[in-house]
C-alpha cells in the first residue's frame, strides 16, 4: 500500500511539472510493489489460466467431450497452482507441482462420489474443510495442497457432474497440472538476482517518497498528519529492507563471490540514514521559528537535491548545514550528517563496488559469508505473517492435557473452519438449497491467511464490501459484453490479473474483481441474472458473518493477546541489541552479530505494527485505539534509536559511560517486556530512576561520537514514555 505524500518540489532547472508528477507517481508505484511480487503474481495467474483454457479446450475436442467441465476445473487448478506455488527453487516447485493434481483430483473424486447422498456429501464438506486447514501445520506447500483438495471438492458440488464424467475430470485436472508445472519451471520462474535488484529499486523509490514526506513536514509545521505520513513511509521502507534481507538467504540472489553480509550492512546503513534524516526533519519542523531563514533555505535545498538524486548539490548543501552552529537547533547539524551518510551509502551501491567480488571494499568481518546469520525466512517470496506470534499468545505449557490452550494454531483454525462450514451449510440452505456453497466458501476462506480474530473480522468485512461493490460493476459490464465472447474472456483474464495484483493490498478489492469475473462467467454460461447476483450477495454475507462470529466465539485467538506477544518480543530484541552494543562499547567482542540482531529487531518492529493494524476497530472490541497507535509509534522510535547506536559503536572506540547507559536501557526494556501494559497510570512508579541515571551518564560523554550519543538520548526518552506513570490522586 503506498503512502500519500506531498508533491516533490522541483529544483529550478527546467524540469516540467508533468515530469515531476510522473516521477512521483512512478516512485509510488515502484515502492508499493517491491520486487514486482504483486504484478508477477497477477501476471502468473492470468497467463496460467488463459493458456490452460486453450489446453483444456483442445483436450475436450480431442476426446469429444463437453468443454465446460474441463475448462472450469482446469482453470481453478491453474489459478491455485500459479498463485500458491511461489518458491524460488525449481526442485521445490517441481515437488509441489507434482503433488498438486493429486490433491485436486482427490477432492474432486470425493465430491463426485458423495454428491449423490446429500447428508453424506454435506458431512464430507465439513470434514474436508477441517482437513484442508489442519494440514497447514506442515508448511506452505500443504497450504496450497489443502486448498486444492478443498476446491476440488467444492467444484464437484458447484458443477454437479455425474459419476460417469469423473474420468474426464481427472484427465482435465492432470492436463492442467502438467501444463502449469511446465509454466512455473520455465516462463513463470522468477530469477533471484533480478528480484533482488528490483527490491533495491523499490527501496530507493520508497526513500524518495520519504524525502517528499519530509518536505511536507517542513511545509506544514505542527501538522500531525504530515508527521504520520513520514513515519508510515519509514515503516514501509523497513518492510522493503526486511524483504531484501530475506532474499539474501538465497545464494543465487548475489553474484558469485559476493558475501550476503556486505549487502545486509548496506541495507541497514541505508535504513539508518533515512531514519536520521526523518528524525532530524521532525525536530527542525517543531522548532522551525528558531532556524535562521538562510539556514532554512539550505535545509530545503539539501532535501530537494536528495529527492532528485542531485548528488553534487546535495553534498554541497549537506556540508554547509553540517558545519553550521549547533547552538540554535542541534537537529540542523544532525540533518547534515545524516544526509552525508545517506549519500555515501547510495554512492557505494551506484559505484558497483558492493556487487564486485574482486574489489576491496570496507574490510569488515560481518561481510564474511561464514558469519551470515539468516534472520527473515520468506514464505513464497513474501514476509511471514503473524501465525508464530499468535501461536505464542495461546500456548500454555502448564495447561491440562485436553485444554484448548494446548492446541496448535492450525488445529484451532481447523476446528473453526469445520464449525463455520457446518453453520454456513445450514444458513446457506435456508437462503437457497441450490447455491448454499457460496456461504460455505465465504466462511471457509475467512480462515485462509489469517491468524487472529481481528484479521478474520477484517477479511470477512472486506469480502462483504467487495462482493457488494462488485455486483454493481458486474451488472454494468455484463450489459457491455453481452454477445461478445472474446471481450468477456478478456475481461475475465483482466479481472484475475487485477484481483491477485491487489490481493496483498486489499482483500476487498480482490473480491471486487473476482465478483466481476464471476458475473462474466455466468454471462458466458447463460445463467446471468440480477437475482442470481443478489443471491450471491446474501449467501456471501451470511457465510462471512458466520466466519466472523466463529472466529470470535470458538477457540478465538485474540488480536490484543497477539499484540502483547509482539510487543514483548520486540522489547526483548531491543534489550539483546543494547546488551551487545554495550559489550562492544566495553571494547569486547560480544560474540553476537550486531547486524543480525538489528535485522531481528526490525522484523519484530514490523510484526508489532502488523498486529496493531489487525486490531478490530470499534468500542465493542475495546477502545484506546489512539493510545495503542501512540505506544507502537514510541516503540518504533526506540527501535530506530537502537539501530543507530548499534551501527555507530566499535570496539576500537570504547566508552564506559555509553556502555553503562546501554546496559541500563537494556534492563529497562526487559522490565517493560514483562509488564501487561505500557504507559499506564499505577499507584506507585519508580521509572524516573533509570531515565535520570542515563541522562547523567550521557552528559559526561564527549561529542566525538555524536550520532550514537544523540540516538541513546532519544532512546532513553522513548523508553521513559513507556514507563508506568504514577496515578494522580483525586482532589
KAQUIBEL-V83083 format. One record per helix or strand of 3 or more residues. SS is the DSSP state (helix for helix, strand for strand). FROM is the first residue (numbers start at 0). LEN is the number of residues. If there is no record, write none. Layout:
BEGIN
ss=[SS | SS]
from=[FROM | FROM]
len=[LEN | LEN]
END
This chain:
BEGIN
ss=[helix | helix | helix | helix | helix | helix | helix | helix | helix | helix | helix | helix | helix | helix | helix | helix | helix | helix | helix | helix | helix | helix | helix | helix | helix | helix | helix | helix | helix | helix | helix | helix | helix]
from=[16 | 33 | 66 | 89 | 117 | 139 | 162 | 191 | 223 | 250 | 259 | 287 | 292 | 310 | 329 | 352 | 364 | 368 | 386 | 403 | 408 | 436 | 452 | 484 | 506 | 529 | 558 | 593 | 618 | 624 | 655 | 687 | 702]
len=[16 | 30 | 18 | 25 | 21 | 20 | 23 | 28 | 24 | 3 | 27 | 3 | 15 | 12 | 21 | 3 | 3 | 3 | 8 | 3 | 23 | 9 | 29 | 18 | 19 | 24 | 27 | 21 | 3 | 24 | 18 | 12 | 20]
END
